[in-house]
């Protein structure tokens, strides 16, 4: 796969990743706000925490290396995507 094509496809995946993250954040915020507003905050806390942890531990599955289809791991967490694939060393950004 060509280097420019790899970067273009990975950039598209990152846009999708950030789009999904934004809506998950809005969803959690709205559920917490509504549960606080109607007084069932204590009952909603545990399911929201479980949902949050499932999301955090699976959030990086929304992007992959276009060259090797591996799951690149960054050193700076999920917010800053990796510049190179940790499996095949292809430039991603």
C-alpha positions as CSV (number, residue, x, y, z in Angstrom):
1,X,0.0,0.0,0.0
2,X,1.3,3.5,-0.9
3,X,2.4,5.8,2.0
4,X,0.0,8.6,1.0
5,X,-2.9,6.2,0.8
6,X,-2.1,4.7,4.3
7,X,-2.0,8.2,5.8
8,X,-5.3,9.2,4.1
9,X,-7.1,6.1,5.2
10,X,-5.8,6.4,8.8
11,X,-6.8,10.1,8.9
12,X,-10.3,9.1,7.8
13,X,-10.4,6.4,10.6
14,X,-9.3,9.0,13.2
15,X,-12.1,11.4,12.1
16,X,-14.6,8.6,12.7
17,X,-12.9,7.8,16.0
18,X,-13.2,11.3,17.3
19,X,-16.8,11.6,16.0
20,X,-17.8,8.5,17.9
21,X,-15.9,9.7,21.0
22,X,-17.7,13.0,20.9
23,X,-21.2,11.4,20.8
24,X,-20.3,8.9,23.6
25,X,-19.2,11.9,25.7
26,X,-22.5,13.7,25.0
27,X,-24.5,10.6,25.7
28,X,-22.8,10.0,29.1
29,X,-23.2,13.7,30.0
30,X,-26.9,13.8,29.1
31,X,-27.6,10.6,31.0
32,X,-25.8,11.9,34.1
33,X,-27.6,15.3,33.8
34,X,-31.0,13.7,33.3
35,X,-30.5,11.2,36.1
36,X,-29.5,14.0,38.4
37,X,-32.4,16.2,37.3
38,X,-35.0,13.5,38.1
39,X,-33.3,12.1,41.2
40,X,-32.2,8.6,40.2
41,X,-28.5,9.5,40.1
42,X,-27.5,6.7,42.5
43,X,-29.2,4.0,40.5
44,X,-27.7,5.2,37.2
45,X,-24.2,5.6,38.4
46,X,-23.0,1.9,38.3
47,X,-24.4,1.2,34.7
48,X,-22.8,4.4,33.5
49,X,-19.5,3.5,35.0
50,X,-19.7,0.0,33.4
51,X,-20.6,1.6,30.1
52,X,-17.7,4.0,30.4
53,X,-15.1,1.3,31.2
54,X,-16.3,-0.9,28.4
55,X,-16.0,2.1,26.0
56,X,-12.5,3.2,27.2
57,X,-11.0,-0.3,26.9
58,X,-12.5,-0.8,23.5
59,X,-12.2,2.7,22.0
60,X,-9.0,2.0,20.2
61,X,-10.7,-0.7,18.1
62,X,-12.1,2.1,15.8
63,X,-8.8,2.6,14.1
64,X,-6.2,0.2,12.7
65,X,-3.1,0.3,10.6
66,X,-4.2,0.3,6.9
67,X,-1.0,-1.4,5.9
68,X,-1.0,-4.5,8.2
69,X,-4.5,-4.3,9.8
70,X,-2.9,-4.3,13.2
71,X,-4.0,-2.3,16.2
72,X,-1.4,0.5,16.6
73,X,-0.7,1.5,20.2
74,X,0.5,5.0,21.0
75,X,2.6,6.0,23.9
76,X,0.5,9.1,24.8
77,X,-2.9,7.5,25.3
78,X,-6.0,7.6,23.1
79,X,-6.2,11.3,22.5
80,X,-2.9,11.5,20.6
81,X,-2.9,8.8,17.9
82,X,0.4,7.0,17.2
83,X,2.6,8.4,14.4
84,X,3.9,5.0,13.4
85,X,2.3,1.6,13.6
86,X,3.7,-0.4,16.5
87,X,3.5,-3.7,14.5
88,X,4.8,-2.8,11.0
89,X,6.4,0.6,11.6
90,X,4.4,2.2,8.8
91,X,4.0,6.0,9.0
92,X,0.4,6.8,9.9
93,X,0.4,10.6,10.4
